[in-house]
Amino acid sequence: MAAAVSLAERGVQVTVLESAAVPGGRARRVESQGHALDNGQHILIGAYRALYELMRTVGVAVNAVLRLPLEVRYAGRFHLRRGAFGLAGALLTARGMPLAERLGAARFVARLRRTRLRLATDMSVSELLAQEGQGARIAHYLWHPLCVSALNTPPQLASANVFLAVLRDTLGAGAAASDLVLPRVDLSRLFPEPAADFVRAHGGELRLQSPVKDLGALRQSYDQVIIAVAPHQLKTLIADAPEYSYQPIYTCYLQYADSVRLPFPMLGLADGLVQWVFDRGTLLGEQGRLACVISAQGDQQQMALEEIAERCHRELATALGGLGRPQWWRVIAEKRATITCSPGPKPLPSAIPGVQFAGDYTDPDYPPTLEAAVRSGVRAASSILEPAR
Ligand SMILES: Cc1cc2nc3c(=O)[nH]c(=O)nc-3n(C[C@H](O)[C@H](O)[C@H](O)COP(=O)(O)OP(=O)(O)OC[C@H]3O[C@@H](n4cnc5c(N)ncnc54)[C@H](O)[C@@H]3O)c2cc1C
């Protein structure tokens, strides 16, 4: 949709062929037994510049997201808040962390700022943190959750260079770049549906439930083609699709009594299955509904969905107290949520004349996120509008 908007804006007539009934792909609204949910709770950060620019272009209202200064809160434990003295100040004044570890983290961030740190030879995030002398508690409460949230890959498997790129873009940049940005509308309304309206208003079209089965036939009907499918869907369209390894993301929705609220829209839980819990009542007006996020590989992959829901409920009840029993639950398991963001260059599909590839897995520097997907769409559109001479 990012590619389609970028082209339609420049007067190109585009046709978007989407196999699903709802636009949005891995960030979309789903209907589950009468409840409108998202396929997974998403969080955006202030540094997602390309996404916000296109959201503005297609007229998404500013209040479709809630912007909060960076605040990492764990129920009853570590608490870090970016205030007037920037990130270094936030690290130094964080609660629930020994001073030596806070100082070590502040030095690491300062070095990152000064040197624009990039490793000549990529390594894992765990190796980087050990090399930078980061203590066990700051790793557990800050660096590991940041790595898993941003790269959807456990620190021992994750690329240090991609992690550093995210840190530079967020913690090492101006205050607004590290803002937490939480959707206040469902994910299809956040961008893909307004984008589709924009494309139609500019003479293009979006055809839902229209899977492309034959790339050859498509190339005969259109001047240019952009393949923007998820990486595991490439093999249905091209013969030599690269092999990727994938990481899951599970979202467990628990519906409690309307009066149930979190003290903050997003809380961390660092010692069990649940990593983050979001208050869908405060965010989307879905009163009493909490969304638990479990990113990257882990024990949940061996558990029944009911068992996951029960564990999430128990962990929330222990951390927050006074929840009562949930009225209903849903666990949405996205088993191939993103590719594993491992060290070294990512394999890409071989070039095909007249065909561009877009998608979160194609960005050379950024982790597989909404921002990477949007950047890649804008890039594919530019290659069509301004082909390299
Ligand atoms: C549960 C979950 C949580 C996530 N959380 C976050 C988060 O908090 N923050 C963040 O930034 N990112 C998050 N992500 C990642 C983010 O959602 C993805 O990076 C992004 O949506 C990828 O967009 P894409 O356009 O590259 O691919 P997709 O969204 O996968 O889009 C591909 C589209 O191609 C369509 N398609 C496939 N085959 C065909 C065909 N043959 N013909 C026509 N159409 C076809 C699909 O239906 C789909 O709509 C999360 C992902 C998941 C799954």
The ligand as an SDF file (V2000), in Angstrom:
LIG
                    3D

 53 58  0  0  0  0  0  0  0  0999 V2000
    1.7030  -10.4320   15.4230 C   0  0  0  0  0  0  0  0  0  0  0  0
    2.6260   -9.4050   14.8390 C   0  0  0  0  0  0  0  0  0  0  0  0
    3.0450   -8.3330   15.6090 C   0  0  0  0  0  0  0  0  0  0  0  0
    3.9040   -7.3740   15.0700 C   0  0  0  0  0  0  0  0  0  0  0  0
    4.2540   -6.3060   15.8360 N   0  0  0  0  0  0  0  0  0  0  0  0
    4.9090   -5.2770   15.2530 C   0  0  0  0  0  0  0  0  0  0  0  0
    5.1250   -4.0740   15.9580 C   0  0  0  0  0  0  0  0  0  0  0  0
    4.7490   -3.9500   17.1140 O   0  0  0  0  0  0  0  0  0  0  0  0
    5.7420   -3.0360   15.3160 N   0  0  0  0  0  0  0  0  0  0  0  0
    6.1480   -3.1540   14.0170 C   0  0  0  0  0  0  0  0  0  0  0  0
    6.6660   -2.1680   13.4600 O   0  0  0  0  0  0  0  0  0  0  0  0
    5.9900   -4.2950   13.3240 N   0  0  0  0  0  0  0  0  0  0  0  0
    5.3770   -5.3530   13.9120 C   0  0  0  0  0  0  0  0  0  0  0  0
    5.1540   -6.4940   13.2060 N   0  0  0  0  0  0  0  0  0  0  0  0
    5.7250   -6.6300   11.8610 C   0  0  0  0  0  0  0  0  0  0  0  0
    4.8610   -5.9280   10.8170 C   0  0  0  0  0  0  0  0  0  0  0  0
    3.5190   -6.2760   10.9640 O   0  0  0  0  0  0  0  0  0  0  0  0
    5.3480   -6.3740    9.4540 C   0  0  0  0  0  0  0  0  0  0  0  0
    6.7210   -6.0440    9.3560 O   0  0  0  0  0  0  0  0  0  0  0  0
    4.6240   -5.6810    8.3090 C   0  0  0  0  0  0  0  0  0  0  0  0
    3.2360   -5.7540    8.4580 O   0  0  0  0  0  0  0  0  0  0  0  0
    5.0390   -6.3480    7.0070 C   0  0  0  0  0  0  0  0  0  0  0  0
    4.4030   -5.6990    5.9490 O   0  0  0  0  0  0  0  0  0  0  0  0
    4.6420   -6.1940    4.4700 P   0  0  0  0  0  0  0  0  0  0  0  0
    3.8470   -5.2730    3.6040 O   0  0  0  0  0  0  0  0  0  0  0  0
    6.0900   -6.3440    4.2120 O   0  0  0  0  0  0  0  0  0  0  0  0
    4.0500   -7.6800    4.3810 O   0  0  0  0  0  0  0  0  0  0  0  0
    2.5920   -8.2180    4.7080 P   0  0  0  0  0  0  0  0  0  0  0  0
    1.9460   -7.3700    5.7450 O   0  0  0  0  0  0  0  0  0  0  0  0
    2.7480   -9.6670    5.0100 O   0  0  0  0  0  0  0  0  0  0  0  0
    1.8030   -8.0100    3.3540 O   0  0  0  0  0  0  0  0  0  0  0  0
    1.8430   -8.9400    2.3020 C   0  0  0  0  0  0  0  0  0  0  0  0
    0.4930   -8.9040    1.6120 C   0  0  0  0  0  0  0  0  0  0  0  0
    0.5530   -9.6830    0.4190 O   0  0  0  0  0  0  0  0  0  0  0  0
   -0.6790  -10.3960    0.2890 C   0  0  0  0  0  0  0  0  0  0  0  0
   -0.4260  -11.5210   -0.6060 N   0  0  0  0  0  0  0  0  0  0  0  0
    0.3420  -12.6160   -0.3720 C   0  0  0  0  0  0  0  0  0  0  0  0
    0.3940  -13.4160   -1.4570 N   0  0  0  0  0  0  0  0  0  0  0  0
   -0.3490  -12.8040   -2.4130 C   0  0  0  0  0  0  0  0  0  0  0  0
   -0.6760  -13.1310   -3.7710 C   0  0  0  0  0  0  0  0  0  0  0  0
   -0.2150  -14.2290   -4.3560 N   0  0  0  0  0  0  0  0  0  0  0  0
   -1.4690  -12.2710   -4.4520 N   0  0  0  0  0  0  0  0  0  0  0  0
   -1.9340  -11.1300   -3.8620 C   0  0  0  0  0  0  0  0  0  0  0  0
   -1.6410  -10.7880   -2.5890 N   0  0  0  0  0  0  0  0  0  0  0  0
   -0.8650  -11.5920   -1.8770 C   0  0  0  0  0  0  0  0  0  0  0  0
   -1.0070  -10.7830    1.7280 C   0  0  0  0  0  0  0  0  0  0  0  0
   -2.3670  -11.1260    1.8610 O   0  0  0  0  0  0  0  0  0  0  0  0
   -0.6250   -9.5150    2.4720 C   0  0  0  0  0  0  0  0  0  0  0  0
   -1.6930   -8.6000    2.5540 O   0  0  0  0  0  0  0  0  0  0  0  0
    4.3560   -7.4980   13.7340 C   0  0  0  0  0  0  0  0  0  0  0  0
    3.9480   -8.5920   12.9600 C   0  0  0  0  0  0  0  0  0  0  0  0
    3.0900   -9.5320   13.4950 C   0  0  0  0  0  0  0  0  0  0  0  0
    2.6400  -10.6790   12.6410 C   0  0  0  0  0  0  0  0  0  0  0  0
  1  2  1  0
  2  3  1  0
  2 52  2  0
  3  4  2  0
  4  5  1  0
  4 50  1  0
  5  6  2  0
  6  7  1  0
  6 13  1  0
  7  8  2  0
  7  9  1  0
  9 10  1  0
 10 11  2  0
 10 12  1  0
 12 13  2  0
 13 14  1  0
 14 15  1  0
 14 50  1  0
 15 16  1  0
 16 17  1  0
 16 18  1  0
 18 19  1  0
 18 20  1  0
 20 21  1  0
 20 22  1  0
 22 23  1  0
 23 24  1  0
 24 25  2  0
 24 26  1  0
 24 27  1  0
 27 28  1  0
 28 29  2  0
 28 30  1  0
 28 31  1  0
 31 32  1  0
 32 33  1  0
 33 34  1  0
 33 48  1  0
 34 35  1  0
 35 36  1  0
 35 46  1  0
 36 37  1  0
 36 45  1  0
 37 38  2  0
 38 39  1  0
 39 40  1  0
 39 45  2  0
 40 41  1  0
 40 42  2  0
 42 43  1  0
 43 44  2  0
 44 45  1  0
 46 47  1  0
 46 48  1  0
 48 49  1  0
 50 51  2  0
 51 52  1  0
 52 53  1  0
M  END
$$$$
